[in-house]
Amino acid sequence: MSVLLIAEHNNKEIKPFTLNASTAASQIDNDVHAVIIGHNCDEAAKALSELPLIKKVIQVEAAHYENFVAENFAPVIVKLAENYSHIISSANTFGKNLMPRIAAALDTSQISDIIKVISSDTFLRPIYAGNAFATVKSKDSKKCVTIRPTSFDPCESSGGSAPIEKTDPGEEFSKTKFIKREEVKSDRPELGTARVVVSGGRGMQSGDNFKLITSLADKLNAAIGASRAAVDAGYISNDHQVGQTGKVVVPDLYIAVGISGAIQHLAGMKESKVIVAINKDGEAPIFSVADYGLEADLFEAVPQFLEELNKLNTIQK
Amino acid sequence: MKILVAVKRVIDYNVQIRVKEDNTGVVTDNVKMSTNPPDDNAIEEAVKIKEAGKATEVIAVSIGEEKAQETVRKALAVGADRGILVKTDGVIEPLAVSKLLQKIVEKEKPDLVFMGKQAIDDDCNQTGQMLSALLNWPQATFASKIEIKDGKLEVTREIDEGLETIEINIPAIVTCDLRLNEPRYASLPNIMKAKKKPIEQLNASDLGVDINPRIEQIKVEEPPKRKAGIKVSSVAELVQKLKNEAKVI
């Protein structure tokens, strides 16, 4: 039996995490098919067909699929599911919203947010904000699995030419209406996939002071992150939150500025390759995960950091 | 309007959990337990809606061992009118929880069901969406703002890209984000009053649904430890280390 991957896209392009999810799907079984549900999404479907790991693309089009409403998507996938042993998606807000609706309809106990495929029915997943790892085995005949994108490398995005098969859409679920989406547009790298992340916490003291984080991020071509405390205080918008209930990031370099390091924040960043912490409280828990800790007032240290970076001949991008 | 709120008893969010030596799970004996944090937001929102005169009754339901009664009692102390405890032993997966909640919904006929978006113990993030699929109701997950408008809800959802607003018909399921509101603390008089509020006890086995685990937990381990880092004495040293030792800038 084959694996069905649910592609995430914006009707024009496939979202980067679809590449990570494809890698995870291919580790379960070689025969990976991908379903793309949307409106006027031919370009995205074509891009999907070019992933060498994908053997077939199923495209489902209708106006009511334009805004990715889970109540509209789930029945389409449930119908396709009879031909597949596994249904896979990313464990981001798209997949988290959608997959349980599919799993319940299939009477399957979903396995969320896996970080490793051990075999086709056994997976590793973090629990308790990543403070324990559970090895779990599904006894259901059909498996619904969401994958933690940052735990799988993105697959190649070109060179493939899978056939694209169009399937009839399902009915619209009339009780849910999409109204609007306020996306924060930015020229910066995406938080989830950036090589460098600079994050600010409650220690920033105001939204205005986040300019320091922005300057440092500009210099390092980094994405901007934040602790929940900083988001709750209104210093920065929710899409920047790193942690157990925010985003999980695994950059090459994570710089935590004015972040104390609550368990819930560490859950979102402690797998980063190199961690730097700048905090004036030498006892802050963030130092327990930092490779390089600097006990200093961030309002002095960050400007100095910028000066030191200016002295370098080259900075990796 | 009647609002049912599901609350879960979990290890307190401030506790540093420990993995059992035999790798069968995490240590829960003599560990502080609390309400799952976003479930507190769910109760708070329901109580606020009732206080605004838009709901007539708030019912708190928990599924778990006998001690989960404390979690229901806490919800009563911050304003829920009555409680339901569905008693179970052992592991209960989100699919089973949603089937049990479906039975409670069929019996109580609430207009809205609220719960936290995710439990901080198993981090599954499934139950609300599953319940809404079983009932074929609309779902609004990760809610950070809820407005009641002409028998419908307008909900702002926190998504990876920013914020999304949807309109859903009632009856509906809403899973709550931590930013939805600021949960209140229970006052001592209200804690005393809550002791007199009724909690109906049911046995999960009497509700006629299959709640056997479908997932076998093979082992639970400590995650690999990061090796200890160093403290640097100046920004100049930090930048030098990042450039020449870690080679990341």
Boltz contact constraints between the chains, C-beta under 6 A:
constraints:
  - contact:
      token1: [A, 92]
      token2: [B, 160]
      max_distance: 6.0
  - contact:
      token1: [A, 93]
      token2: [B, 159]
      max_distance: 6.0
  - contact:
      token1: [A, 93]
      token2: [B, 160]
      max_distance: 6.0
  - contact:
      token1: [A, 96]
      token2: [B, 125]
      max_distance: 6.0
  - contact:
      token1: [A, 97]
      token2: [B, 141]
      max_distance: 6.0
  - contact:
      token1: [A, 100]
      token2: [B, 126]
      max_distance: 6.0
  - contact:
      token1: [A, 100]
      token2: [B, 129]
      max_distance: 6.0
  - contact:
      token1: [A, 100]
      token2: [B, 130]
      max_distance: 6.0
  - contact:
      token1: [A, 101]
      token2: [B, 129]
      max_distance: 6.0
  - contact:
      token1: [A, 101]
      token2: [B, 133]
      max_distance: 6.0
  - contact:
      token1: [A, 104]
      token2: [B, 130]
      max_distance: 6.0
  - contact:
      token1: [A, 104]
      token2: [B, 133]
      max_distance: 6.0
  - contact:
      token1: [A, 104]
      token2: [B, 134]
      max_distance: 6.0
  - contact:
      token1: [A, 105]
      token2: [B, 133]
      max_distance: 6.0
  - contact:
      token1: [A, 109]
      token2: [B, 93]
      max_distance: 6.0
  - contact:
      token1: [A, 109]
      token2: [B, 95]
      max_distance: 6.0
  - contact:
      token1: [A, 109]
      token2: [B, 214]
      max_distance: 6.0
  - contact:
      token1: [A, 109]
      token2: [B, 215]
      max_distance: 6.0
  - contact:
      token1: [A, 110]
      token2: [B, 126]
      max_distance: 6.0
  - contact:
      token1: [A, 112]
      token2: [B, 124]
      max_distance: 6.0
  - contact:
      token1: [A, 127]
      token2: [B, 122]
      max_distance: 6.0
  - contact:
      token1: [A, 127]
      token2: [B, 123]
      max_distance: 6.0
  - contact:
      token1: [A, 128]
      token2: [B, 17]
      max_distance: 6.0
  - contact:
      token1: [A, 131]
      token2: [B, 17]
      max_distance: 6.0
  - contact:
      token1: [A, 132]
      token2: [B, 19]
      max_distance: 6.0
  - contact:
      token1: [A, 132]
      token2: [B, 26]
      max_distance: 6.0
  - contact:
      token1: [A, 132]
      token2: [B, 220]
      max_distance: 6.0
  - contact:
      token1: [A, 133]
      token2: [B, 221]
      max_distance: 6.0
  - contact:
      token1: [A, 133]
      token2: [B, 223]
      max_distance: 6.0
  - contact:
      token1: [A, 134]
      token2: [B, 217]
      max_distance: 6.0
  - contact:
      token1: [A, 134]
      token2: [B, 220]
      max_distance: 6.0
  - contact:
      token1: [A, 135]
      token2: [B, 218]
      max_distance: 6.0
  - contact:
      token1: [A, 135]
      token2: [B, 219]
      max_distance: 6.0
  - contact:
      token1: [A, 136]
      token2: [B, 215]
      max_distance: 6.0
  - contact:
      token1: [A, 136]
      token2: [B, 217]
      max_distance: 6.0
  - contact:
      token1: [A, 137]
      token2: [B, 216]
      max_distance: 6.0
  - contact:
      token1: [A, 137]
      token2: [B, 218]
      max_distance: 6.0
  - contact:
      token1: [A, 138]
      token2: [B, 215]
      max_distance: 6.0
  - contact:
      token1: [A, 139]
      token2: [B, 214]
      max_distance: 6.0
  - contact:
      token1: [A, 140]
      token2: [B, 214]
      max_distance: 6.0
  - contact:
      token1: [A, 175]
      token2: [B, 138]
      max_distance: 6.0
  - contact:
      token1: [A, 175]
      token2: [B, 169]
      max_distance: 6.0
  - contact:
      token1: [A, 176]
      token2: [B, 138]
      max_distance: 6.0
  - contact:
      token1: [A, 176]
      token2: [B, 168]
      max_distance: 6.0
  - contact:
      token1: [A, 177]
      token2: [B, 167]
      max_distance: 6.0
  - contact:
      token1: [A, 178]
      token2: [B, 166]
      max_distance: 6.0
  - contact:
      token1: [A, 179]
      token2: [B, 165]
      max_distance: 6.0
  - contact:
      token1: [A, 179]
      token2: [B, 166]
      max_distance: 6.0
  - contact:
      token1: [A, 179]
      token2: [B, 167]
      max_distance: 6.0
  - contact:
      token1: [A, 180]
      token2: [B, 165]
      max_distance: 6.0
  - contact:
      token1: [A, 181]
      token2: [B, 164]
      max_distance: 6.0
  - contact:
      token1: [A, 182]
      token2: [B, 162]
      max_distance: 6.0
  - contact:
      token1: [A, 182]
      token2: [B, 163]
      max_distance: 6.0
  - contact:
      token1: [A, 183]
      token2: [B, 161]
      max_distance: 6.0
  - contact:
      token1: [A, 183]
      token2: [B, 162]
      max_distance: 6.0
  - contact:
      token1: [A, 184]
      token2: [B, 162]
      max_distance: 6.0
  - contact:
      token1: [A, 238]
      token2: [B, 158]
      max_distance: 6.0
  - contact:
      token1: [A, 239]
      token2: [B, 162]
      max_distance: 6.0
  - contact:
      token1: [A, 252]
      token2: [B, 248]
      max_distance: 6.0
  - contact:
      token1: [A, 253]
      token2: [B, 248]
      max_distance: 6.0
  - contact:
      token1: [A, 274]
      token2: [B, 246]
      max_distance: 6.0
  - contact:
      token1: [A, 274]
      token2: [B, 248]
      max_distance: 6.0
  - contact:
      token1: [A, 289]
      token2: [B, 226]
      max_distance: 6.0
  - contact:
      token1: [A, 290]
      token2: [B, 229]
      max_distance: 6.0
  - contact:
      token1: [A, 291]
      token2: [B, 229]
      max_distance: 6.0
  - contact:
      token1: [A, 292]
      token2: [B, 229]
      max_distance: 6.0
  - contact:
      token1: [A, 292]
      token2: [B, 232]
      max_distance: 6.0
  - contact:
      token1: [A, 292]
      token2: [B, 238]
      max_distance: 6.0
  - contact:
      token1: [A, 292]
      token2: [B, 241]
      max_distance: 6.0
  - contact:
      token1: [A, 293]
      token2: [B, 231]
      max_distance: 6.0
  - contact:
      token1: [A, 294]
      token2: [B, 232]
      max_distance: 6.0
  - contact:
      token1: [A, 294]
      token2: [B, 238]
      max_distance: 6.0
  - contact:
      token1: [A, 301]
      token2: [B, 235]
      max_distance: 6.0
  - contact:
      token1: [A, 304]
      token2: [B, 235]
      max_distance: 6.0
  - contact:
      token1: [A, 305]
      token2: [B, 235]
      max_distance: 6.0
  - contact:
      token1: [A, 308]
      token2: [B, 235]
      max_distance: 6.0
  - contact:
      token1: [A, 308]
      token2: [B, 236]
      max_distance: 6.0
  - contact:
      token1: [A, 308]
      token2: [B, 239]
      max_distance: 6.0
  - contact:
      token1: [A, 315]
      token2: [B, 249]
      max_distance: 6.0
  - contact:
      token1: [A, 316]
      token2: [B, 249]
      max_distance: 6.0
